[in-house]
Amino acid sequence: MARIAPLAPPYEADVERALRKWMPPGVAHEPLALFRLLQLHPELASRMRVLGAGLLAHGELPALDREIVIARVTARCGCRYEWGVHAAVFAPVVGLTPEQLEATVSGDSRHPVWSERHGALIRAVDELHDTATVSGETWAALAEHFPAPELVEFLVLAGWYRTIATVANGAALEEEPWAVPYPGR
């Protein structure tokens, strides 16, 4: 059970409008528990939505790279909630395979499912998770594959999803019923 109960329907009109902004057009299911939790603080939620939506819909990182970073960050944080949502919604669209998803949880940067480019991303996420920095060697490997704007975006993306994982884990959000189950359950 969540430590802070997300909002539940029926919603007031302004809350309904705000929640629908978080969700893609035409989605039939209820807004995510994370969004309903954040909407308890409408001002904060509106500021967070802009950055989150910008990273997902307007980023320069290729979508597959973005989802590898998100899956690895949330896996390293033990955030079953956000990992499962992205595995269900975004992974199939960007071509992230079930084997790669599994490797974001149980593998390392040398796992055979990763290209050199994706291995560098995994290694960088791991270093950020463990030390809040990236070694010179790993940074050089990233810089071989990503221009400066994408490197900046990578750092923001990794930090953003660490924040999201902290919120979801700290509030003990229950996994969405339609989310991909976290490996090793």
Backbone bond lengths (Angstrom), bond angles and torsions (degrees), N, CA, C in turn:
res aa  C-N    CA-C-N  psi(-1)  N-CA   C-N-CA  omega(-1)  CA-C   N-CA-C  phi
1 M - - - 1.450 - - 1.533 109.17 -
2 A 1.319 115.10 136.22 1.464 120.42 -179.07 1.527 110.48 -63.31
3 R 1.320 116.00 144.06 1.463 121.48 177.56 1.522 111.71 -71.38
4 I 1.330 115.65 -31.04 1.460 122.39 175.64 1.524 105.05 -124.11
5 A 1.296 116.37 117.75 1.464 119.59 -176.70 1.524 110.34 -70.99
6 P 1.334 117.80 123.37 1.465 120.39 173.57 1.531 110.12 -62.37
7 L 1.307 116.29 156.52 1.457 120.62 175.63 1.524 109.55 -56.81
8 A 1.317 115.57 149.30 1.465 121.37 179.17 1.525 108.68 -128.73
9 P 1.340 117.11 150.99 1.458 119.56 178.22 1.533 110.40 -66.89
10 P 1.292 116.70 158.58 1.466 128.27 -0.26 1.529 110.80 -76.25
11 Y 1.331 115.41 144.50 1.453 121.61 -178.53 1.515 110.26 -98.33
12 E 1.323 115.40 149.87 1.458 119.41 169.97 1.525 107.19 -65.79
13 A 1.318 117.14 157.13 1.469 122.19 -173.94 1.521 112.53 -56.71
14 D 1.340 118.84 -42.51 1.467 120.97 -179.11 1.524 111.24 -68.47
15 V 1.316 116.98 -35.08 1.468 121.03 177.28 1.523 109.74 -68.70
16 E 1.318 117.08 -43.07 1.472 121.61 177.78 1.525 110.57 -58.06
17 R 1.329 116.60 -46.34 1.479 120.55 179.09 1.529 110.57 -61.39
18 A 1.312 116.95 -44.52 1.469 120.99 -179.17 1.532 110.76 -63.81
19 L 1.308 117.06 -43.94 1.467 120.11 -179.90 1.526 111.52 -65.21
20 R 1.302 118.13 -38.27 1.469 120.95 179.46 1.526 111.18 -66.09
21 K 1.330 118.02 -27.68 1.470 120.60 176.47 1.523 111.25 -65.73
22 W 1.318 116.55 -29.92 1.461 120.84 179.55 1.528 111.52 -73.14
23 M 1.325 116.80 -31.01 1.461 121.36 -171.95 1.532 110.96 -93.46
24 P 1.328 117.22 146.28 1.467 119.62 175.05 1.526 110.32 -62.41
25 P 1.336 117.79 151.57 1.473 120.60 179.37 1.523 111.35 -60.39
26 G 1.323 115.28 141.43 1.456 120.67 175.13 1.514 115.89 80.92
27 V 1.332 118.88 2.72 1.461 120.76 179.40 1.519 108.65 -73.75
28 A 1.318 115.63 128.91 1.464 120.46 -174.06 1.523 112.74 -85.94
29 H 1.332 118.45 -28.04 1.462 118.12 -174.21 1.532 111.77 -82.43
30 E 1.303 112.56 166.25 1.466 122.71 -178.12 1.539 110.27 -56.59
31 P 1.331 118.22 146.02 1.466 119.10 174.43 1.534 110.44 -55.31
32 L 1.313 115.39 147.24 1.465 120.98 -177.24 1.520 111.93 -55.26
33 A 1.326 115.39 146.97 1.467 121.09 176.85 1.527 110.48 -56.68
34 L 1.333 117.56 -37.43 1.459 120.39 178.63 1.522 110.78 -59.77
35 F 1.314 117.26 -44.87 1.466 120.71 -179.75 1.526 110.97 -66.83
36 R 1.324 116.62 -38.96 1.467 120.77 178.89 1.527 111.20 -68.54
37 L 1.325 116.71 -30.49 1.463 120.97 174.43 1.524 110.24 -69.49
38 L 1.325 116.47 -49.76 1.466 120.25 -179.04 1.522 111.85 -60.67
39 Q 1.329 116.43 -32.62 1.464 120.45 -177.82 1.525 112.34 -68.19
40 L 1.330 117.87 -8.34 1.468 120.39 171.23 1.528 110.17 -64.20
41 H 1.326 116.22 -22.49 1.476 123.42 177.49 1.533 106.34 -123.76
42 P 1.329 117.90 81.14 1.463 121.82 -171.19 1.531 114.97 -56.03
43 E 1.312 117.83 -40.19 1.470 119.46 -179.37 1.526 111.16 -64.86
44 L 1.298 116.83 -45.38 1.459 120.94 177.77 1.528 110.15 -63.91
45 A 1.317 116.62 -44.54 1.465 121.03 -179.56 1.517 111.25 -58.66
46 S 1.327 117.32 -42.14 1.471 119.05 -177.87 1.522 111.03 -66.22
47 R 1.317 117.86 -35.33 1.470 120.39 177.90 1.529 111.16 -71.83
48 M 1.316 115.84 -38.98 1.465 120.11 179.67 1.526 111.53 -67.32
49 R 1.318 116.85 -37.23 1.459 120.61 -178.22 1.519 111.77 -60.11
50 V 1.318 116.42 -38.81 1.464 120.24 -178.40 1.531 110.11 -61.87
51 L 1.316 117.75 -48.05 1.465 119.61 -179.58 1.527 111.15 -67.95
52 G 1.326 116.73 -45.69 1.461 119.61 -179.53 1.512 112.54 -59.69
53 A 1.318 116.49 -46.76 1.468 120.60 179.44 1.522 110.71 -65.41
54 G 1.311 116.96 -37.74 1.463 120.43 178.71 1.513 112.12 -62.85
55 L 1.326 116.85 -41.46 1.458 120.29 179.64 1.524 111.54 -67.82
56 L 1.319 117.24 -36.63 1.469 120.24 -177.83 1.523 113.18 -80.50
57 A 1.302 117.83 -37.49 1.463 119.89 -171.01 1.526 114.78 -109.36
58 H 1.309 117.67 -16.41 1.466 119.07 -173.17 1.524 113.10 -131.65
59 G 1.310 117.15 17.33 1.452 120.62 -179.24 1.519 112.05 -77.93
60 E 1.308 114.97 164.13 1.462 121.28 177.17 1.518 112.69 -95.09
61 L 1.329 117.20 -21.38 1.463 119.42 176.22 1.528 108.93 -63.33
62 P 1.318 117.98 138.75 1.465 119.14 174.07 1.531 109.99 -57.33
63 A 1.320 116.30 144.90 1.463 121.82 -174.39 1.527 112.66 -57.18
64 L 1.321 118.03 -40.24 1.460 120.01 178.51 1.519 110.71 -62.35
65 D 1.321 117.29 -44.99 1.467 120.90 178.67 1.528 110.38 -61.23
66 R 1.328 116.30 -43.24 1.468 121.23 179.05 1.526 110.34 -57.60
67 E 1.317 116.74 -46.71 1.466 119.50 -176.75 1.525 112.39 -71.16
68 I 1.326 117.92 -31.06 1.465 119.99 173.86 1.522 109.47 -63.04
69 V 1.327 116.80 -44.43 1.464 120.94 179.06 1.530 110.04 -61.97
70 I 1.325 117.15 -47.97 1.464 120.45 -178.78 1.525 110.90 -61.33
71 A 1.328 116.84 -45.33 1.466 119.95 -179.29 1.526 110.86 -62.72
72 R 1.323 117.44 -41.53 1.462 119.51 -178.58 1.527 111.53 -70.52
73 V 1.320 117.21 -42.70 1.469 119.83 178.58 1.524 109.71 -59.73
74 T 1.334 116.70 -50.19 1.460 119.01 -176.81 1.528 111.48 -67.54
75 A 1.325 117.59 -33.91 1.465 120.24 176.12 1.525 110.76 -65.89
76 R 1.326 116.79 -46.43 1.475 119.46 179.66 1.522 111.90 -62.41
77 C 1.332 116.25 -29.89 1.472 120.68 177.60 1.530 112.06 -83.56
78 G 1.325 116.92 -4.90 1.462 120.19 -177.18 1.512 112.17 66.80
79 C 1.326 116.45 30.01 1.467 121.26 -177.52 1.526 109.57 -92.13
80 R 1.307 115.51 84.53 1.462 121.63 179.98 1.522 111.31 -59.49
81 Y 1.326 116.17 -36.34 1.463 121.03 -177.75 1.531 110.64 -58.18
82 E 1.330 117.63 -60.92 1.469 120.38 -173.80 1.521 111.52 -72.11
83 W 1.324 117.61 -35.43 1.464 120.64 176.62 1.530 109.42 -57.81
84 G 1.335 117.30 -47.49 1.459 121.58 -177.30 1.516 113.55 -66.04
85 V 1.336 116.64 -36.75 1.469 120.53 177.97 1.525 109.77 -64.36
86 H 1.328 116.97 -49.86 1.472 119.47 -178.67 1.522 111.50 -67.59
87 A 1.321 117.42 -35.52 1.469 120.10 177.84 1.524 110.79 -63.90
88 A 1.320 117.44 -34.02 1.465 121.12 -179.42 1.516 112.51 -80.57
89 V 1.325 117.22 -42.58 1.462 120.98 -170.45 1.529 113.08 -91.67
90 F 1.304 117.40 -46.83 1.463 120.58 -170.70 1.531 114.40 -99.84
91 A 1.321 118.18 -36.27 1.467 120.79 -175.48 1.527 112.78 -54.88
92 P 1.332 119.28 -48.38 1.470 118.42 -179.37 1.525 113.05 -63.93
93 V 1.311 116.99 -34.39 1.470 121.69 -177.51 1.526 111.56 -68.53
94 V 1.344 116.36 -37.47 1.474 119.69 -176.16 1.517 113.08 -93.59
95 G 1.334 117.99 -4.09 1.462 120.85 177.65 1.518 114.85 89.85
96 L 1.317 117.89 18.74 1.464 121.38 175.69 1.529 107.14 -76.83
97 T 1.314 117.22 117.51 1.466 122.08 -173.23 1.532 111.82 -78.81
98 P 1.330 116.99 160.97 1.470 119.34 174.80 1.533 112.20 -57.31
99 E 1.324 117.06 -35.94 1.471 120.27 178.55 1.536 110.86 -66.49
100 Q 1.309 116.55 -40.53 1.462 119.63 177.08 1.526 111.22 -66.96
101 L 1.332 116.61 -41.88 1.467 119.19 176.73 1.523 110.92 -58.11
102 E 1.314 116.21 -46.14 1.469 120.62 177.48 1.527 110.34 -58.28
103 A 1.338 116.36 -41.96 1.470 120.33 -178.42 1.524 112.35 -67.35
104 T 1.334 118.68 -24.08 1.467 119.19 176.18 1.520 110.71 -67.74
105 V 1.324 116.24 -22.89 1.460 121.02 179.91 1.523 111.48 -94.52
106 S 1.329 117.19 -45.07 1.464 119.80 -169.08 1.526 114.93 -114.18
107 G 1.314 118.73 -9.35 1.459 120.93 -177.49 1.517 112.25 -100.15
108 D 1.321 114.44 -175.77 1.462 120.19 173.27 1.526 108.37 -128.21
109 S 1.304 116.95 -171.96 1.471 120.69 -175.00 1.522 113.17 -66.97
110 R 1.329 117.80 -15.44 1.463 121.42 179.93 1.533 112.46 -95.53
111 H 1.316 116.97 3.29 1.468 120.51 179.70 1.528 108.31 -57.76
112 P 1.338 118.31 139.73 1.462 120.81 -175.76 1.532 115.59 -63.21
113 V 1.329 119.05 -14.40 1.465 119.19 178.71 1.524 112.04 -75.94
114 W 1.348 117.81 -13.84 1.462 120.54 -174.91 1.515 111.94 -96.91
115 S 1.314 115.24 133.91 1.464 121.18 168.90 1.519 107.42 -71.49
116 E 1.308 116.56 172.37 1.463 120.67 176.52 1.536 110.36 -58.18
117 R 1.314 115.85 -43.77 1.471 121.89 179.65 1.528 111.18 -60.24
118 H 1.329 116.91 -49.05 1.457 120.78 -177.78 1.521 111.47 -72.32
119 G 1.310 117.00 -31.86 1.466 119.86 173.86 1.519 111.72 -62.28
120 A 1.329 116.78 -37.41 1.468 120.43 176.68 1.523 110.60 -64.38
121 L 1.318 117.50 -39.72 1.468 120.48 176.88 1.528 111.11 -62.94
122 I 1.317 116.41 -46.58 1.465 120.49 179.83 1.529 110.22 -60.31
123 R 1.329 116.71 -46.40 1.467 121.07 179.47 1.529 110.97 -60.43
124 A 1.325 116.89 -41.96 1.468 120.47 -179.92 1.530 111.00 -66.70
125 V 1.321 117.78 -42.13 1.467 120.07 176.83 1.519 109.87 -60.27
126 D 1.325 117.01 -44.49 1.467 120.48 -179.68 1.530 111.24 -61.21
127 E 1.321 116.62 -43.18 1.468 119.50 179.45 1.524 110.79 -65.59
128 L 1.323 117.06 -42.66 1.474 119.33 177.06 1.524 110.65 -61.25
129 H 1.312 116.61 -41.77 1.466 120.25 179.98 1.533 110.90 -62.20
130 D 1.322 115.45 -44.06 1.469 120.13 -174.70 1.524 113.98 -80.34
131 T 1.352 117.10 -32.06 1.468 119.03 -170.20 1.528 115.06 -132.05
132 A 1.315 117.44 -5.66 1.474 123.04 -175.97 1.523 112.23 62.20
133 T 1.328 116.04 26.14 1.463 121.30 173.41 1.523 108.89 -153.09
134 V 1.316 115.66 173.95 1.461 121.73 178.70 1.525 107.06 -123.38
135 S 1.317 116.88 131.51 1.463 120.72 179.79 1.524 110.90 -64.78
136 G 1.321 116.22 159.59 1.457 120.86 177.52 1.512 112.43 -59.72
137 E 1.304 116.89 -40.45 1.469 121.40 -179.69 1.528 111.29 -63.94
138 T 1.324 116.51 -45.16 1.459 120.27 179.86 1.523 110.39 -68.56
139 W 1.325 116.94 -39.60 1.463 119.69 178.45 1.528 110.80 -61.50
140 A 1.315 116.40 -41.25 1.466 120.09 178.37 1.528 110.53 -62.42
141 A 1.342 117.02 -39.17 1.466 120.43 177.85 1.527 110.65 -64.88
142 L 1.326 117.41 -41.12 1.468 120.63 176.72 1.523 110.70 -63.15
143 A 1.317 115.97 -44.66 1.467 121.29 -175.56 1.528 112.10 -64.61
144 E 1.332 117.93 -20.36 1.466 120.61 174.95 1.529 111.50 -69.88
145 H 1.323 116.57 -21.97 1.461 121.07 -173.31 1.528 114.55 -115.15
146 F 1.318 116.92 -18.26 1.466 119.84 -172.61 1.525 110.55 -132.01
147 P 1.345 117.51 133.56 1.468 120.39 174.41 1.538 109.97 -73.72
148 A 1.317 115.54 166.50 1.465 121.87 -175.04 1.529 113.65 -51.78
149 P 1.356 120.51 -46.48 1.471 118.34 179.88 1.534 112.98 -59.15
150 E 1.319 116.87 -37.73 1.462 120.11 178.92 1.523 111.43 -71.66
151 L 1.321 117.43 -32.09 1.464 120.09 176.13 1.525 111.20 -65.97
152 V 1.322 116.13 -41.51 1.473 119.85 176.49 1.523 109.37 -62.58
153 E 1.325 115.95 -45.90 1.460 120.25 179.43 1.527 111.12 -60.63
154 F 1.321 117.34 -41.35 1.465 121.16 177.28 1.530 110.87 -55.68
155 L 1.338 116.40 -46.75 1.471 120.15 -178.80 1.531 111.02 -62.73
156 V 1.324 116.66 -43.84 1.464 120.56 178.95 1.528 110.17 -65.17
157 L 1.321 117.07 -43.86 1.462 121.91 -179.78 1.526 110.93 -59.32
158 A 1.321 116.72 -48.09 1.466 120.48 179.74 1.527 110.77 -61.42
159 G 1.320 117.19 -43.21 1.461 120.41 178.41 1.512 112.84 -67.23
160 W 1.333 116.29 -39.61 1.465 120.96 179.49 1.524 110.99 -61.43
161 Y 1.324 116.94 -46.59 1.460 119.14 -177.97 1.520 111.89 -74.83
162 R 1.308 117.97 -21.83 1.474 120.06 169.21 1.528 108.66 -66.03
163 T 1.331 116.78 -41.39 1.465 121.15 176.64 1.521 110.79 -62.67
164 I 1.328 117.07 -47.22 1.465 121.00 179.49 1.526 110.31 -60.58
165 A 1.330 117.55 -42.29 1.461 121.13 178.26 1.528 110.85 -62.68
166 T 1.313 116.91 -39.10 1.459 120.88 178.50 1.528 111.09 -63.40
167 V 1.324 116.73 -42.89 1.468 120.86 178.58 1.529 110.08 -64.72
168 A 1.324 117.32 -50.81 1.471 120.92 -177.29 1.531 111.28 -63.19
169 N 1.323 117.31 -44.89 1.467 120.25 179.64 1.525 111.49 -69.50
170 G 1.334 116.04 -43.22 1.464 119.78 -178.37 1.510 112.50 -63.21
171 A 1.327 116.91 -36.43 1.465 121.65 178.49 1.529 111.51 -85.20
172 A 1.327 117.26 -4.73 1.470 123.32 -179.08 1.530 111.66 55.53
173 L 1.347 114.86 47.62 1.463 118.98 178.65 1.518 110.41 -63.55
174 E 1.316 115.12 136.69 1.459 120.45 176.34 1.520 108.55 -78.57
175 E 1.324 116.53 144.15 1.460 121.19 -179.04 1.528 110.27 -61.47
176 E 1.325 115.02 145.21 1.463 119.85 176.63 1.533 107.65 -64.35
177 P 1.334 117.89 141.14 1.469 119.78 -176.41 1.524 113.86 -62.44
178 W 1.311 118.28 -23.70 1.460 122.51 -177.71 1.532 112.74 -97.96
179 A 1.328 117.26 -2.16 1.462 121.21 -177.38 1.533 110.76 -68.97
180 V 1.329 115.57 157.63 1.458 121.08 175.15 1.532 107.95 -69.29
181 P 1.326 117.88 130.80 1.473 119.65 178.40 1.531 110.87 -63.74
182 Y 1.295 115.68 140.65 1.453 122.32 179.20 1.526 108.48 -67.73
183 P 1.332 117.58 134.98 1.475 119.99 -178.51 1.533 112.36 -59.18
184 G 1.315 114.50 146.25 1.458 119.93 174.94 1.506 114.50 81.82
185 R 1.303 117.43 19.61 1.466 120.06 -178.82 1.493 110.74 -72.38
